[in-house]
Amino acid sequence: MPSMHYTKLGWTDLSVSVIALGCAQFSEQFSKTQKSEADMLAILRRALDLGINLWDTAPSYGNGVSETIVGKAIQGCRDQVVLATKIKYGHTTPEAVERSCEESLRRLHTDYIDVLQVHWPAEQVLNEQTLIGLWRLVQTGKVRYAGVSNFNQDQMEQAASICPIISNQLPYALVWRYDEPLIRYCGASRKIGVLAYSPLGEGILTGRYDEQTIFPPHDVRNHCVFFKPAVRPLALKVTDAARQVGERYGLTPAQVAITWTAHQPGISSVIVGSSSVPQLEQNAAAVSIQMDKEDEALLAAASDEYMAKAPRYRTMWEK
Ligand SMILES: NC(=O)c1ccc[n+]([C@@H]2O[C@H](COP(=O)([O-])OP(=O)(O)OC[C@H]3O[C@@H](n4cnc5c(N)ncnc54)[C@H](OP(=O)(O)O)[C@@H]3O)[C@@H](O)[C@H]2O)c1
């Protein structure tokens, strides 16, 4: 197995793996594949063996279930993990931010969080209060660094004027490139790290699905934009390009898609959700893949065509 690569996150010395572990998969609500506790712990432990030290969770992933399993997995190895979690939705006052953090600390069985992120921006005034709360937590030492997620440039400016921000977590995949100017802004003007999420487009880029695939009623992909009838054929053309490129290197389309995101300018780490140890191992191996210029161009052309033709949605999930 190739060895993991690391980068310093944003303006800090915090060393994070360029492939991060998405922990939304450890919750019934966001999981596509059901897993036992033993399955989840096996994924988390294997992630550490593979050198994946950045783990991203949130209180909303299974209403605390994901944080609880992460809390079990870090016992005895807390110092080897860069633990990133988020502030609970709707917790926008400084007092509520502190409450959310205390609850996370309890579930995670630790006395500090490495990166505490505002999960989604609220209205401007509420963002300000949330960031004041976050900054207080950094000053107490319960949180090492403050991060945000899904913030636009104006919201980033406002956030950084209240509290030093280490990272912005943003969606970024061959089929979702709307934030490229923002990613450049984070890196160039502010030295803020970008944690890219959903690099597989929630699975559409893995090559496992076709136009006929039907998901069970509870499955999150029923309202994920890439699987909508008007979008799916367009997204599957990008998957075909990833498959075609992958065949030249003995790689899966998923590995090609992860590598593409990881290699884009301004990306610190790619947060991939893995539902099994074999998926995790495959995703971790994407770290050392080098594609030649012609293959990168082929992927870029497929992605450009998708971006030009696919309807633009506000988020990846629209009912
Ligand atoms: N900040 C935010 O607002 C936000 C939003 C979304 C996600 N995130 C973070 O980003 C992480 C990943 O995002 P995501 O789950 O939306 O999307 P993703 O990483 O694009 O897709 C993950 C899914 O792809 C499938 N998969 C993964 N590796 C595979 C492989 N090697 N071969 C075949 N299939 C594979 C799995 O599907 P199956 O389960 O069906 O096997 C997995 O659930 C989350 O866990 C979370 O930490 C953050």
The ligand as an SDF file (V2000), in Angstrom:
LIG
                    3D

 48 52  0  0  0  0  0  0  0  0999 V2000
  -19.5690   20.0000    5.3310 N   0  0  0  0  0  0  0  0  0  0  0  0
  -20.6100   19.4770    4.7390 C   0  0  0  0  0  0  0  0  0  0  0  0
  -21.6650   20.1180    4.5900 O   0  0  0  0  0  0  0  0  0  0  0  0
  -20.5130   18.0680    4.1910 C   0  0  0  0  0  0  0  0  0  0  0  0
  -21.5020   17.5830    3.3280 C   0  0  0  0  0  0  0  0  0  0  0  0
  -21.3590   16.2790    2.8280 C   0  0  0  0  0  0  0  0  0  0  0  0
  -20.2690   15.4960    3.1830 C   0  0  0  0  0  0  0  0  0  0  0  0
  -19.3410   15.9940    4.0500 N   0  0  0  0  0  0  0  0  0  0  0  0
  -18.1750   15.1650    4.4680 C   0  0  0  0  0  0  0  0  0  0  0  0
  -17.6050   14.5350    3.3470 O   0  0  0  0  0  0  0  0  0  0  0  0
  -17.6000   13.1050    3.5180 C   0  0  0  0  0  0  0  0  0  0  0  0
  -17.7630   12.4130    2.1800 C   0  0  0  0  0  0  0  0  0  0  0  0
  -18.8590   12.9230    1.4570 O   0  0  0  0  0  0  0  0  0  0  0  0
  -20.0650   12.0600    0.8450 P   0  0  0  0  0  0  0  0  0  0  0  0
  -20.3290   10.8770    1.6750 O   0  0  0  0  0  0  0  0  0  0  0  0
  -21.1330   13.0420    0.6060 O   0  0  0  0  0  0  0  0  0  0  0  0
  -19.5920   11.6420   -0.6030 O   0  0  0  0  0  0  0  0  0  0  0  0
  -18.4550   10.8510   -1.3770 P   0  0  0  0  0  0  0  0  0  0  0  0
  -17.2270   10.7210   -0.5810 O   0  0  0  0  0  0  0  0  0  0  0  0
  -18.4290   11.5540   -2.6810 O   0  0  0  0  0  0  0  0  0  0  0  0
  -19.1380    9.4130   -1.6090 O   0  0  0  0  0  0  0  0  0  0  0  0
  -19.1270    8.4420   -0.6120 C   0  0  0  0  0  0  0  0  0  0  0  0
  -19.8220    7.1720   -1.0760 C   0  0  0  0  0  0  0  0  0  0  0  0
  -19.1970    6.6450   -2.2410 O   0  0  0  0  0  0  0  0  0  0  0  0
  -19.1170    5.2280   -2.1610 C   0  0  0  0  0  0  0  0  0  0  0  0
  -17.6940    4.8350   -2.2190 N   0  0  0  0  0  0  0  0  0  0  0  0
  -16.6630    5.3360   -1.5010 C   0  0  0  0  0  0  0  0  0  0  0  0
  -15.5050    4.7670   -1.8580 N   0  0  0  0  0  0  0  0  0  0  0  0
  -15.7860    3.8850   -2.8390 C   0  0  0  0  0  0  0  0  0  0  0  0
  -15.0130    2.9920   -3.6060 C   0  0  0  0  0  0  0  0  0  0  0  0
  -13.6950    2.9300   -3.4630 N   0  0  0  0  0  0  0  0  0  0  0  0
  -15.6460    2.2040   -4.5250 N   0  0  0  0  0  0  0  0  0  0  0  0
  -16.9680    2.2910   -4.6890 C   0  0  0  0  0  0  0  0  0  0  0  0
  -17.7700    3.1140   -3.9960 N   0  0  0  0  0  0  0  0  0  0  0  0
  -17.1840    3.9080   -3.0660 C   0  0  0  0  0  0  0  0  0  0  0  0
  -19.7580    4.8090   -0.8530 C   0  0  0  0  0  0  0  0  0  0  0  0
  -21.1090    4.4510   -1.1570 O   0  0  0  0  0  0  0  0  0  0  0  0
  -21.8430    3.2210   -0.3860 P   0  0  0  0  0  0  0  0  0  0  0  0
  -22.0180    3.6940    1.0100 O   0  0  0  0  0  0  0  0  0  0  0  0
  -23.1260    3.0760   -1.1520 O   0  0  0  0  0  0  0  0  0  0  0  0
  -20.9510    2.0160   -0.5000 O   0  0  0  0  0  0  0  0  0  0  0  0
  -19.7200    6.0990   -0.0210 C   0  0  0  0  0  0  0  0  0  0  0  0
  -20.7830    6.1900    0.8950 O   0  0  0  0  0  0  0  0  0  0  0  0
  -18.6940   12.8300    4.5530 C   0  0  0  0  0  0  0  0  0  0  0  0
  -18.4950   11.6280    5.2440 O   0  0  0  0  0  0  0  0  0  0  0  0
  -18.5520   14.0600    5.4490 C   0  0  0  0  0  0  0  0  0  0  0  0
  -17.4940   13.8590    6.3780 O   0  0  0  0  0  0  0  0  0  0  0  0
  -19.4410   17.2650    4.5350 C   0  0  0  0  0  0  0  0  0  0  0  0
  1  2  1  0
  2  3  2  0
  2  4  1  0
  4  5  1  0
  4 48  2  0
  5  6  2  0
  6  7  1  0
  7  8  2  0
  8  9  1  0
  8 48  1  0
  9 10  1  0
  9 46  1  0
 10 11  1  0
 11 12  1  0
 11 44  1  0
 12 13  1  0
 13 14  1  0
 14 15  2  0
 14 16  1  0
 14 17  1  0
 17 18  1  0
 18 19  2  0
 18 20  1  0
 18 21  1  0
 21 22  1  0
 22 23  1  0
 23 24  1  0
 23 42  1  0
 24 25  1  0
 25 26  1  0
 25 36  1  0
 26 27  1  0
 26 35  1  0
 27 28  2  0
 28 29  1  0
 29 30  1  0
 29 35  2  0
 30 31  1  0
 30 32  2  0
 32 33  1  0
 33 34  2  0
 34 35  1  0
 36 37  1  0
 36 42  1  0
 37 38  1  0
 38 39  2  0
 38 40  1  0
 38 41  1  0
 42 43  1  0
 44 45  1  0
 44 46  1  0
 46 47  1  0
M  CHG  2   8   1  16  -1
M  END
$$$$
